[in-house]
Amino acid sequence: MPRLLLLIPFSAWLFFTSQGALPAHEEEKTLALAHFQKGKNSLDKGDLPTATQFFRKALALNPALPQGHLCLATACLGLGEDLEACAHLRIFLGLEPDNVLVRQNFADLLLRLERFEEARQQFEQFIRDVQPMGGLANRHLIHCHSRLMFLGEQAEDRYRETLHRGIGLYLLALENAGKEKDAAPGETKEALLFRAAGELTQARMLRSDLSRPCWYLFLVWDSLARNRPAHRWLTLATQDSPAGDLTPAEFQELHLALLARETDHIRK
């Protein structure tokens, strides 16, 4: 697995984080920010050892300074100090839980450190966080589902392995839509969707008590414009289980699909 480089520009941090830390005293806050800026200057120059010294001084004065933890993690990664980087990324996400970019990097780092259960939890949280963004998040979702598929393989969990392979293939098919001319025979949208259907059907056979395989089988067959199997899987998504395994975004989309089907029946 390629080595993780978490070199997030400070401007990107400002975009994805909220304002306001929780300093103990105003003077300590001012001094902490001064140390942080010196650390940032050293980091920009590539002087990682000096940067880490200043970031540690800043955090000693203000442990709740989010950008201090993020930049110290960045410097630690550059120095090969992955365990310390992991600790500071965890603290950062405790302070800034909505920073999806950092969460994905954190999950990848946990995976590289073979902290598989923690990595799985972070990838799944990332998916819940970015699904409302729609197609803009597809590439990130494909990455996460491929990692969750790998984790399923490592745990010898055939359900998770086939589920995430199927979802990943479905998302890849959406990503490849409109690129049919350049696609290899097995990489066309239709070919990927049929492969996704096969994997998701296996997942459904392994866990008939869960809704998620049914929901994605509906999406696959709906994308293939096969109304009869799509209708069947949409019904099964709510018939055999309480849909408790769906993410909030998937649950909402499921009910919108049911509403659309009811509206269509009324019109007919």
N, C-alpha and C positions, 0 to 999 in steps of 0.2 A: 504494500500500500504506500502511495507517495507520501513523503513527509509533509506535514501540515505547516503552512506558513501563515500565521495570523497577523498580517501586516495591514491592519485596517486604518485608513487615513483618519486623522482627527476630525476632519470635516464630515466624514461618514458617521463617526460616532455622534457628532452634534445632531445629525439628521435623525438618527434612530433612537436617541435617548432623550429623556426629559431633563428639564433644568432642575437644579437644586440638590445639594448634598445636605448632610446633617452634621455640621461641625459642632464640636464641643464648645468652643469659644471663637469669637470673631477673630481674635489675633491668631489663633492656631489655624483657622481657616485660611487666612491671608498667607501665612507662612507655608502652609501645606501647598497652596496653589503656586507659590513661588518655587518651591522644590519640584513640583510637578512640571512646571514650564521648563526648568533647567533639565529635567529628565527627558522631556519631549525634545528639546534641542539636541541633546546627546543622542537620542534615538534616531532623529532625522539624519545625524552625521554618521550613523553606524557605530557609534561608541556604546555598545550594549552594556559592558560592565559598569561604566559611569552612569548610564541611564538607570540601571537597576538600583544603584545606590540612592539616587535622588528620588526615585519612585517609592522606595522603602521608607525614606525619611518623610515623604509626603503622607504616606499611609499610616505611619506611626502617629502623626499629628491628627489625621482625619481618616480613620478606617472606613468611613462611609463615602469616600470619594470614588465614584464608579470608574471614571476615566483613569484613575491611578491604578486600579486593579487590572483594567483592560490593557493599558500600556505596559505594565510590569509583566503581564502574561505574554505579551508580544515579545518583549526583550528576553524573557526566560526561554521562550520557544527558539529564538535565534541562537541562544547559548546552549541549547540542548537540554535544558532543565525542565523537562516535560511535566514532572510531578508537581513542581511549584506552579507552573503555568496552569495546570489543571485546577489547582486549589483557588487561584485568583479568578479564573473564569467562572468557577462555581459561585464565588462571592459576588462577582459582577452581575451574574444573572439573577442572583437573589435581590440585588438592588435595582436591576433593569430587566425584568422578566420578559418584556415585549421586544427585546432586541433579537430578532430572528436570525440575523446574519451571524451573530456571535454564537447563538445556540447551535446552529449547524456545525460551525467550527469546533465547538465544545464536544458535540456528539462524535465527530470524526476523531478528535483527540482521544476520547474515551475508548473508541474502537481500537485505535492504534495501541493503546495501553492495555488492551484486552480486558477492559472492564465492561464486559458484554452486556450485563443487565442494565447498568447505568446508561450505556450507549443506546440501548433499545428504548429506554424511557425518554431520553432526550430526542431521539429521532421521531418518536411518536408524538411528543409534544410539539416539535417543529412542524410536523404535518398538520396537527390541529390548528396551529397558529397561522399557517400560510394558505390553507385551503380556501378561505374566503377571498383571497386575492385572485382566484380564477386561473386562467391560462397563463398569466404572467409568472406564476410560480411553478409551471410544469417541469422545467428542467431541474429545479431544486427538489421537487417531489420525486422525480425519476431517480435522482441520486439517492434520496433517503430510502425509497422502496428497494433499491438494489442493495443497500446496506442492511436493511431489515431482512431481505431474502438471505443474505450471507449469514446473518445472526441466526436465522431459522435453521440453516444448514448446520451451523456450529452446534446448536442445541439439539440437533436431530429432531426438530419440530417440523414435520412434513406439512402441517396445516399452514404455519406462518411462512414457510418457504414457498409453497405453491400460491398462497394468497398474494404475497408481495411480488412474486414474479409476475403473476397475472395482472395485478394493478399496474406494475411498472410497464408491462407490454402495452396495456391499454393507453397509458399516458404517452408512451413513445409513439404509438399509432397516431394520436392526436397531434403530436409534435411533428410527425412526418407528413401530415396531410398537406397536399399541395406540392409535395416534392417527389411525386411519382416518377418523373423522368430520370432523376439521379439515383433513385433507390434500387438496390439489388433486389432480385426476385423475391427473396424471403423477407425483405424489409419494407414492402409496400404497406400502406395503411390497412388494406384488407387482410393481407397475410399476417400482420402483427395482431390484428383483432381476432382472427381465428385462433392464433396461438394463445392469446390471452384467454379466450373462451375455454380452451382445453385446460389451462392451468387453474382457472377459477372453478371449473367443474370439479376438478380433483379436490380443491379446497372445500367445496360444498359437500362432497362425499365424505370427507374426513370430519367435518363439523356441521352436521345438518341442523344443529341447534342455533347457529349464528346467522345473522342477516347480511353481513358484509359481502360474502361471496355472491349472494343473490343480487344485491344492489349493483355490484360491478358487472355481473352477468347481464343485468338489464341494460346498463350503459353500453356494454359491448354490442349486444344485439340491436339496440336502438341505433347505434352508430352504423351498423351494417344494414339498417332499414329493414330488418326482419321483425315485423310487428308481432307475429304470434309468439315466438320465444321471448321477445322483450316483454310482452304482456304477462307471460307466465312467470318470469323471474321477478317482475315488479310485484306481483301478487304474493309470491313466496317470501319476498323480503319482509313482509309484515305478517304473513299468515303463521309461520312456524316458530317465530321467535319475537321477543319484545324489542328488537332493534337496538338493544343496549350496547352492542359492540360497535355501532356506527359513531363516527365523530360528530360533533355538533353540526358542521357544515353538511356532512353526508345525510344526517337526519333531516335537516331542513330541505335539502334537495329531494329527498325521498318523498316528503309530503307535498312538495310542489309538483312532483311528477304524478302523484296520485290525484291531486286536484286537477291537473291538466287532463288526465284520463277521464275523470268524472265529467268535466266540462265538455269534453269531446263527445262523450256518450249522450249527454243532454242535447247537444246540437244535432246529433244524428236521430 
